[in-house]
Amino acid sequence: MNVIAITGASGYVGRRLIHRLIEHPHVAHIVAIDVRERDDWPDIVTFLPLDVRDSHIEEVLRTHRCTTLVHLAFVVQAIRDTALMYDINVRGSVNVLHAAARAGVRHIVNLSSYTVYGAWPDNPEFLTEDHFPRPYPGHHYAWHKYLVEREADLVSARGGPMVTHLRAAIVVGPHCTNNLGQSLRTAPFLPIFAGSPSRLQLIHEDDLVAALVRAIEQPEPGIFNVGGKAPLPWAQIVRRAGRLGVPLPATVWETIIGLSWHLRLPNSSTPAELSLLRYPLAVDWTKARRAWGWEPQYTTGEAVDTLMKGR
């Protein structure tokens, strides 16, 4: 029987994962770690309001005899205090990884991101795990994910826990709370980059949670891509969501988005993050299918449909 610790447990993906694991026959207990307090978990869950930078995490993992750690805690959307974002994402993750090694955790499942490959105009139709990461310049989230992967591999190589990295596509679904999902639901208009070779892959929340569960059940070291079927051009995703797309040259949109970020407008993004909407980014998930029998049940378009119905 496994005792599963989950960082970022109160977040979008964390809540969905816990709801799946509380019924799992081989899970004896779940230790939910997050700075956002919740009091609505069943008895199988122990909630601890801890920051990932907290030195007490090692004691928690050891006291509860955690066998598996699922690391989900991360600042996803860019914030203006980039030093704080780095401190939480990278220093916090390093703290968690080393705490797990010292506490005797056997397996770490690290939720990484396909953004470590970067969205680039010369990307192939599908990226495999053999493609070298090249995060887009200025996309802090992607760079932080890459740095955490490297640190986790070093910890494992020094005799620490086995590490499984899931490089996941952007997740959407009926319970979605991320910035892309909120924009598709509520934005009066969205940018379309005229002339850019956009091709975006999304993953449904149920498919991502299913991949996490498989990674927990069947520990395998290394990197595994997970994404939805049938990527779509960004303009088609915008139309499917019923939003108005405004096609303008990329340089014009970069100026507008940069100004919005500078003025601290709500839900604004950095220009670097918009590379995801301009260039191809899709991953091949054959390795996950071979290792675990996992494959997505939803296409990118169907995932968008559930996002819009869930609002």
N, C-alpha and C positions, 0 to 999 in steps of 0.2 A: 504493500500500500504506500502511495506517495503522499508526502506533505509538500504542497506547492506554495511557494511565495511568489507574489505578483506585485511588482512596483507599478505605479500608475494605475492602481486598481479601480479608482473612482472615475477614470476617464472613459471615453467613448468605447474603445476596444476592450479595456479592462472589465467594464461592467458586463459586456456581452460574453466575454470569456468565462467569467465567474458563473454566470447563469448556466453556461454549458457544463462547467466542471462540477457544480454542486450535485449533479445527478450521476457523475461518472463513478462506476463501480470500483475503480482502483485508486480513487482519491480519498484519503482519510481525513485530510484537513487542508484548509486554504488560509494562508496568512496574507491579508490584503494590506498593502503599504501605499499610502498616499497622503499628501498634505491636505486634501479636501475630505473632511470628515463625513462619514455616512453611518447611519445607525439602523439600516433596514436589511442587513445581511442575515441569513439563517445561521443556526448554531454551528454549522460546519466551518464557518468563516470567522476568523479573528481579525478585526480591523485595528490597525495601528497608525495613528496620524504622524508619520515621519517624513521628513525631507530626504531625498536620496543622498544628500551631502552629510547626513547625520551619522556620527560615529557609532551610534547604538545599533545600527542595522546588523552588524556582525553578531552582537549579543542576541538579537531577535532571531536570526537565522539559526544560531546554535541552540538556543533555548527550545525552539519549536522543532528542532531536528529536521529542518527542511531538506528534502532530497533534490528538488528541482526549483530553479528560480526562473521566472518569466519576466524579462526586463522590458517594460512598456513605457516607463516614465520618461517624458521628453517634452521640451518646448518645441512644438511643431511650427506654429506660425511665427514669423520673424517679429522680434521686439526691438525697440530702438536702443535699449541697453544691451548691446552685443556682448559686453563683458559678462553681464549677468546670465545671458543665454548660454554662453560658453561654460560658465561656472556650473550651471544646473545640468546641462546636457553632457558635457565632457567630464568635468571634475566629479560631478555627481555619479555618473556612470562608472568611472574608475573606482570610486569609493565602494559602490555596490559590487562590482566584479571582484575586487580584492577581498571584500568582506565575505563574499560567498566562498571564495577559495579557502580562506582561513577557517570558516565555520564548517567546512566539510561537505558543502553542497556538491552533488555528483554531476549535475547537468544544468547548464544555463541555456535558455532559449532567448535569444536576443532579437527583438523585432527591429530590423533594420529597414532600409528603404531602397527602392530602385532608383531613387534620385542620386545615389552614389555613382551611378553610371553617367549621369548628366544627360540632359536633353540637348542634343547637338544635331545640326543639319546633316551630318554624314553618318548618323547612327544606322545600323542595319535594320531590317524589318523587325527582328526579335533579337534581343541581347541574351546571351547565355552567361552562366556563371564564370566562364573562361575570359570574358571581356574585362579588361582592366578598368577599375573605377576612374572616372575623371569628372568629379563634381563641377557643376557650373560655377564660374567665379562669382563670388558675392552671395551665393546661396548657402547661408550659414547652416541651415538644417542638414543639408546634404553633406557638407564637410564634417559636421559634428558626427553624423552617423558613420562616416568612413573612419574617423579617428577612434570611435568607440569599437568598431569591428577590429581594428588593429590591436587595440589594447586587450580586448577579450581574447584574441588569439595568442597574444604574449602570455597572458595569465594561464591559459590552457597549456601552452608549450612548456611552462615551468612546473608542470605537475598539477595544475589546477583542474577545475571541472571540464568535462566535455562541453564544447560550445557549438550550438546550432544557430546560424544566422538566417533569418527569413528576410530576404529583400523583397518587400511587398510594394505593390502598386498603391496609388492613392485609394483610400477606402471610402466608399459611400454606401448608403442604404437608408432604410426608414428611420433609424435612430441617429443619423449622422449629425455631428456637431462641428465638423471642421470648416475651415474658411471656404474651401471650394464648394462644399455642399451648401453652405449658407448663401453663397453668391448665386449658385444655380437656382436656389429657391426664391430669393428675394431681390436680387439686384435688378434695377430698372433696365439696365443694358450692360453688356459685357464686351470686352475688347476682342476683336478678330484681327489677326495680323495678316494683312493683305500680302499675298505672295509667299508666305512662309509655309514650309512643308510640315504642317502639324499632323501628328498622329498620336493620340493619347490613350493609354490603357488604364482602366480603373478596376477595382476589385470590390465585390459585394461584401458587406460586413460578415455575413454568414460563411462565405467562402474563406475569408481570412481567419475567422475563429476556428473553422474546421482544420485549416492548415496548422494553426497553433496547437490544437489538440493532438493532431497526428505527430507533430514534432515532440510533444510531451510523452506520448504513448510509446513511440518508437525512436529512441534517441539515436541520432546520426550526426557526426561531426561535419562541419563545413557550411557552405553557403547554398541556400536554396531560394530560387526565384519563385514568387507567387504573384499571379496577376489574373485578371479576368480574360474571357474569350473576346475575340473580335474587337480590337482597338478601333477608335473612330477619330476622324479629324475633329479638332476642337469646335469648329463651326457647326458640325453636325450635332455634337453634344449640346451646344447652346440651343439649337433649334429644337432638339428633342425635349429639352427642359422647358420649352415655351418662352424663352427669354429672347430679347432683342440683341442681336449681334451687330456691332458697329465696326465695319472693316476700314482700317486706316493703316498707313505704312508703320512698320515697327518703330521707326525713330520717333514718330508722333506719339504713339502709345507709350513708349518709354519715357518721354518727356512728361506726359500727363500723369502716368503712374508715379514717376519720381516726385512730381509736385504734390500729388495726393499724400504720398508718404511723408514728405517734408512738412506738410500742413497738419499731419496727424489726423487725417480724416478716418472715420470708423471703417473697419474691415479693409483698410488699404494694405497693399503688398509692396514689396521691394521690386524694382525692375528685374532683378536677377531671378526672382521666383517665377516671373512670367515666361521664362524660357520653356517651362513645361507646356505652355499653351502654343508655343511657336514652332517647336521642333519635335521630331519623332522620339517617343520613349515608350517602349513595350518590351516585355521580357518573356523568354521561353521558360515554361514551367515543367519541361519534360523530366528533369532530374527529380523534382518533388513527386511526380507521378510514379516514377520507377522506384523510389525509395519507400513511399508511403501509400501508393495507390490514390493519392490526392489529385483531383482536378477540379477546376471551378465549375459551378453549376450555372453561373450567370455570365452573360456577355456584358461588355461595357455599357451598351445601350440599355439592357434590362436592369442593370444596377442603377442607372440614372432614373429609370422609370420608378423603381421602388423608392428612391430618394424623394421624388416628387410626390408620390402617393403618401409617404410617411409624414409629410409636414402637417 
